[in-house]
Amino acid sequence: MERPLFESFSAAFFLGGDERIKLITDWMKAETSKGNVFAVVTAGQASAVTYVLQLAVPEWIPYLPSGRVWDSQQSRHAVGAVILHKLMILRDICPDAKVVVLVDDALAKEDVSPQWLGATGAVCYNGLQYEDCGLTAEHCQKVSELVAAA
């Protein structure tokens, strides 16, 4: 897909380029067909994430509509760590989910206690390196396996 300059830069810089975008698009489509949903909870600003998604990858909007893009500043939970805010918000966004899988590169430097996982019915995918290249095909497969095992 030919993208204007800003959208092209955003797609390459923030999202890993067209090949990775296709990989993630195909994965979200396959998982959504199984009844799974996706959400983003950022430590940054939800509006910035929504803006980049809309401009750079409008094909992701069916999988990540603005109502499922949140930031940790919106949390109603008085928990100390940002990762716990994210976990609690994910449960709020998807209250009826059988399981919530937290996929976050911050898990490489910040643990979630088993008590919080039990309280939220969540599991964590710890396979990402902090501020590395993000999800790869291998990561997507492992996350899909976590969901299927739940």
C-alpha positions in Angstrom: 0.0 0.0 0.0 1.4 3.4 -1.0 1.4 5.8 2.0 2.0 9.6 2.1 5.3 10.7 3.7 4.2 11.1 7.3 2.2 7.9 7.2 5.0 6.1 5.6 7.5 7.3 8.2 5.1 6.3 11.0 4.6 2.9 9.5 8.3 2.3 9.2 9.5 3.9 12.5 6.8 3.0 14.9 5.4 -0.2 13.3 8.3 -1.9 11.7 7.5 -1.4 8.0 5.1 -3.0 5.5 6.2 -6.6 6.0 5.7 -6.5 9.8 2.4 -4.6 9.4 1.2 -7.3 7.1 2.3 -10.0 9.6 0.4 -8.3 12.5 -2.6 -7.6 10.4 -2.9 -11.2 9.3 -2.4 -12.4 12.9 -5.0 -10.0 14.3 -7.4 -11.1 11.6 -6.9 -14.8 12.4 -7.2 -14.3 16.1 -10.3 -12.1 15.7 -11.9 -14.9 13.6 -11.5 -17.1 16.7 -13.4 -14.6 18.9 -10.3 -12.9 20.4 -10.0 -9.1 20.7 -7.1 -6.7 20.9 -6.5 -3.6 23.0 -3.7 -1.2 23.5 -2.8 0.3 26.9 0.1 2.6 26.5 2.2 4.4 29.1 2.2 7.3 26.6 -0.9 9.1 25.3 -3.8 7.1 23.9 -4.7 9.9 21.5 -1.2 9.7 19.9 -1.5 6.0 19.5 -5.0 6.3 18.0 -3.7 9.1 15.6 -0.8 7.0 14.4 -3.0 3.9 13.9 -5.5 5.9 11.9 -2.9 7.5 9.7 -0.3 4.8 9.3 -2.3 1.5 9.5 -6.0 2.2 8.9 -6.3 -1.5 8.2 -5.8 -2.1 12.0 -8.8 0.0 13.0 -11.2 -3.0 12.9 -9.0 -4.8 15.4 -8.0 -1.8 17.5 -10.8 0.7 17.5 -10.4 3.9 19.5 -12.5 2.5 22.3 -9.8 -0.2 22.9 -6.9 2.2 22.9 -6.2 3.5 26.4 -3.4 5.0 28.4 -2.3 4.2 31.9 -3.2 7.8 33.1 -6.8 6.8 32.6 -6.7 4.2 35.3 -9.3 4.2 38.1 -7.1 1.7 40.0 -4.8 2.9 42.8 -1.9 0.5 42.1 1.7 1.5 42.2 3.3 0.2 39.0 2.4 1.2 35.5 2.3 -2.4 34.4 -0.4 -3.1 37.0 -2.4 -0.1 35.7 -2.2 -1.6 32.2 -3.3 -5.0 33.5 -6.3 -3.6 35.4 -7.3 -1.4 32.4 -7.2 -4.4 30.1 -9.5 -6.3 32.4 -11.8 -3.3 32.5 -11.8 -3.0 28.7 -12.6 -6.7 28.2 -14.5 -7.7 31.4 -16.0 -10.8 29.9 -12.8 -12.2 28.4 -12.0 -15.7 29.5 -8.4 -14.7 29.8 -6.4 -11.5 29.3 -3.0 -11.9 27.9 -0.7 -9.0 28.7 2.0 -8.5 26.0 4.3 -5.7 27.0 8.0 -5.1 26.5 8.0 -3.5 30.0 7.6 -7.0 31.4 11.3 -7.5 30.7 12.0 -5.0 33.5 8.9 -5.1 35.7 7.2 -8.2 37.1 3.6 -8.8 37.8 2.9 -10.8 41.0 1.0 -14.0 40.8 -1.7 -12.5 43.1 -2.4 -9.8 40.5 -2.6 -12.3 37.7 -5.0 -14.4 39.7 -7.2 -11.4 40.6 -7.5 -10.4 37.0 -7.6 -13.8 35.3 -4.6 -12.8 33.3 -1.4 -14.3 32.0 1.7 -12.5 30.8 3.8 -13.1 27.7 7.3 -12.3 28.8 9.0 -12.9 25.4 9.7 -9.3 24.4 12.9 -7.4 25.0 12.5 -3.9 26.4 12.3 -1.3 23.6 13.4 -3.9 21.0 11.7 -4.6 17.6 8.3 -5.6 19.0 6.2 -8.6 18.0 7.6 -11.1 15.5 6.0 -14.1 13.9 7.5 -16.2 16.7 6.0 -14.0 19.3 2.6 -14.0 17.7 2.6 -17.8 17.6 3.5 -18.0 21.3 0.8 -15.5 22.3 -1.7 -17.5 20.2 -0.7 -20.6 22.1 -1.1 -18.9 25.4 -4.6 -17.8 24.4 -5.5 -21.3 23.1 -4.2 -22.9 26.3 -6.4 -20.7 28.6 
